Amino acid sequence: DDGDDYEAKLETLTSNILGYINRLELHDYLQDELRTPNGANLGLHKAQQIIPGVFLGGSSVAKDIDKLKELGITHIVSCVEGLCMYPEDFDYLNIPVCDTPLENISRHFSTAYEFIRNALIYYPKGKSNKVYIHCAAGISRGPTICASFLMRDLEISSFHALQLIREARPHVAPNPA
């Protein structure tokens, strides 16, 4: 019966997701997120500034044009395929990668670095650019791109890059790939 097969697949998927959340020690954090009333969440749906001019977060901020403008964002690195919603308002770099262990996100590091670095260096007189890097939840793909930028630009190790990111956004957990 297709209904029983669907229920079994859903149960397996749910179990795998919960196992992943527990292994990453995100269970308590996500439970607090779910208990917090709308509009007053703990940070998963917010943008955090990692270094001056570089912000990191999830797709909820990427969809909120008022919030992006409030932050002064001028450039967006989207690690979610097709989520370039406001091309007339922001310069975009779309990095269409999946959050899976088989994805080779490193093939996008150089392109992302050049985009972010150029945004931070070249700007209109009297105005500075700000870059928002995001994926769906700001946990894996976006932080990976951000870490690769920090490693190259600041000449630091991956450990130190992730440590710097986690100071602003503690729940990041890049996919091992």
LUMLORO-972483 format. One record per residue (C-alpha): x, y, z; residue number from 1; residue in one letter. Coordinates in nm, 2 decimals. Example, Ala and Ser with C-alpha at 12.3 -4.5 7.8 and 13.67 -1.06 7.14 Angstrom:
BEGIN
REC     xx     yy     zz   k r
REC   1.23  -0.45   0.78   1 a
REC   1.37  -0.11   0.71   2 s
//
This chain:
BEGIN
REC     xx     yy     zz   k r
REC   0.00   0.00   0.00   1 d
REC   0.14   0.34  -0.10   2 d
REC   0.01   0.51   0.21   3 g
REC   0.20   0.27   0.44   4 d
REC   0.52   0.31   0.23   5 d
REC   0.48   0.69   0.25   6 y
REC   0.44   0.67   0.63   7 e
REC   0.74   0.45   0.67   8 a
REC   0.96   0.69   0.46   9 k
REC   0.83   0.99   0.66  10 l
REC   0.91   0.81   0.99  11 e
REC   1.26   0.72   0.87  12 t
REC   1.32   1.08   0.74  13 l
REC   1.20   1.23   1.07  14 t
REC   1.42   0.99   1.27  15 s
REC   1.72   1.09   1.05  16 n
REC   1.66   1.46   1.09  17 i
REC   1.62   1.43   1.47  18 l
REC   1.94   1.22   1.49  19 g
REC   2.13   1.49   1.29  20 y
REC   2.00   1.77   1.51  21 i
REC   2.10   1.57   1.83  22 n
REC   2.45   1.49   1.69  23 r
REC   2.50   1.86   1.62  24 l
REC   2.38   1.95   1.97  25 e
REC   2.12   2.18   1.83  26 l
REC   1.81   2.01   1.99  27 h
REC   1.78   2.26   2.29  28 d
REC   1.84   2.56   2.07  29 y
REC   1.58   2.46   1.81  30 l
REC   1.33   2.37   2.09  31 q
REC   1.38   2.73   2.22  32 d
REC   1.33   2.87   1.87  33 e
REC   1.00   2.68   1.84  34 l
REC   0.87   2.79   2.18  35 r
REC   0.95   3.16   2.12  36 t
REC   0.66   3.36   1.99  37 p
REC   0.68   3.49   1.63  38 n
REC   0.89   3.80   1.58  39 g
REC   1.09   3.73   1.90  40 a
REC   1.31   3.44   1.80  41 n
REC   1.66   3.37   1.93  42 l
REC   1.86   3.44   1.62  43 g
REC   1.81   3.16   1.37  44 l
REC   1.60   3.40   1.16  45 h
REC   1.82   3.70   1.20  46 k
REC   2.13   3.83   1.02  47 a
REC   2.44   3.86   1.23  48 q
REC   2.74   4.07   1.14  49 q
REC   3.05   3.85   1.13  50 i
REC   3.31   4.12   1.04  51 i
REC   3.24   4.48   0.93  52 p
REC   3.05   4.47   0.61  53 g
REC   2.98   4.09   0.61  54 v
REC   2.65   3.96   0.74  55 f
REC   2.54   3.59   0.77  56 l
REC   2.19   3.44   0.80  57 g
REC   1.91   3.24   0.65  58 g
REC   1.66   3.29   0.37  59 s
REC   1.40   3.46   0.59  60 s
REC   1.61   3.78   0.60  61 v
REC   1.69   3.73   0.23  62 a
REC   1.32   3.75   0.16  63 k
REC   1.27   4.06   0.37  64 d
REC   1.36   4.37   0.16  65 i
REC   1.29   4.61   0.45  66 d
REC   1.53   4.43   0.68  67 k
REC   1.80   4.41   0.41  68 l
REC   1.77   4.78   0.34  69 k
REC   1.77   4.85   0.72  70 e
REC   2.10   4.66   0.75  71 l
REC   2.24   4.86   0.45  72 g
REC   2.29   4.54   0.24  73 i
REC   2.40   4.61  -0.11  74 t
REC   2.52   4.26  -0.22  75 h
REC   2.38   3.92  -0.16  76 i
REC   2.55   3.58  -0.18  77 v
REC   2.26   3.33  -0.21  78 s
REC   2.34   2.96  -0.15  79 c
REC   1.98   2.87  -0.23  80 v
REC   1.90   2.81  -0.59  81 e
REC   1.67   3.08  -0.74  82 g
REC   1.64   3.29  -0.43  83 l
REC   1.75   3.62  -0.59  84 c
REC   1.43   3.81  -0.52  85 m
REC   1.52   4.17  -0.56  86 y
REC   1.77   4.21  -0.86  87 p
REC   1.68   4.57  -0.90  88 e
REC   1.78   4.65  -0.54  89 d
REC   2.08   4.43  -0.48  90 f
REC   2.38   4.27  -0.66  91 d
REC   2.35   3.90  -0.64  92 y
REC   2.58   3.60  -0.66  93 l
REC   2.38   3.28  -0.67  94 n
REC   2.56   2.96  -0.56  95 i
REC   2.31   2.68  -0.63  96 p
REC   2.44   2.41  -0.39  97 v
REC   2.26   2.14  -0.20  98 c
REC   2.32   2.08   0.17  99 d
REC   2.44   1.72   0.13 100 t
REC   2.76   1.53   0.21 101 p
REC   2.81   1.47  -0.17 102 l
REC   2.81   1.84  -0.27 103 e
REC   3.14   2.00  -0.36 104 n
REC   3.09   2.36  -0.24 105 i
REC   3.46   2.43  -0.26 106 s
REC   3.43   2.48  -0.63 107 r
REC   3.25   2.81  -0.56 108 h
REC   3.50   2.95  -0.31 109 f
REC   3.70   3.16  -0.56 110 s
REC   3.40   3.31  -0.72 111 t
REC   3.24   3.39  -0.39 112 a
REC   3.57   3.54  -0.26 113 y
REC   3.60   3.77  -0.57 114 e
REC   3.23   3.88  -0.54 115 f
REC   3.25   3.96  -0.17 116 i
REC   3.60   4.12  -0.18 117 r
REC   3.50   4.34  -0.48 118 n
REC   3.18   4.45  -0.30 119 a
REC   3.38   4.55   0.00 120 l
REC   3.65   4.73  -0.19 121 i
REC   3.47   4.91  -0.47 122 y
REC   3.18   5.13  -0.37 123 y
REC   3.04   5.47  -0.45 124 p
REC   3.22   5.77  -0.28 125 k
REC   3.08   5.83   0.07 126 g
REC   2.90   5.50   0.09 127 k
REC   3.01   5.15   0.19 128 s
REC   2.88   4.82   0.06 129 n
REC   2.76   4.54   0.29 130 k
REC   2.73   4.18   0.19 131 v
REC   2.46   3.93   0.31 132 y
REC   2.56   3.57   0.28 133 i
REC   2.28   3.32   0.33 134 h
REC   2.15   2.97   0.28 135 c
REC   1.81   2.83   0.39 136 a
REC   1.87   2.85   0.77 137 a
REC   2.22   3.00   0.79 138 g
REC   2.36   2.68   0.95 139 i
REC   2.57   2.51   0.68 140 s
REC   2.61   2.64   0.33 141 r
REC   2.62   3.01   0.40 142 g
REC   2.86   2.97   0.69 143 p
REC   3.09   2.76   0.47 144 t
REC   3.11   3.03   0.21 145 i
REC   3.16   3.29   0.48 146 c
REC   3.44   3.08   0.64 147 a
REC   3.61   3.03   0.30 148 s
REC   3.61   3.41   0.25 149 f
REC   3.74   3.48   0.60 150 l
REC   4.02   3.22   0.56 151 m
REC   4.14   3.37   0.24 152 r
REC   4.09   3.74   0.33 153 d
REC   4.22   3.73   0.68 154 l
REC   4.46   3.45   0.62 155 e
REC   4.33   3.24   0.91 156 i
REC   4.26   2.87   0.95 157 s
REC   3.92   2.70   0.91 158 s
REC   3.91   2.65   1.28 159 f
REC   3.96   3.02   1.35 160 h
REC   3.72   3.12   1.07 161 a
REC   3.44   2.91   1.22 162 l
REC   3.53   3.03   1.57 163 q
REC   3.48   3.39   1.45 164 l
REC   3.15   3.30   1.29 165 i
REC   3.03   3.11   1.59 166 r
REC   3.09   3.42   1.81 167 e
REC   2.82   3.59   1.62 168 a
REC   2.61   3.29   1.52 169 r
REC   2.66   3.01   1.77 170 p
REC   2.44   2.75   1.60 171 h
REC   2.64   2.72   1.27 172 v
REC   2.73   2.36   1.18 173 a
REC   2.87   2.33   0.83 174 p
REC   2.81   2.00   0.65 175 n
REC   3.13   1.79   0.66 176 p
REC   3.15   1.79   0.28 177 a
//
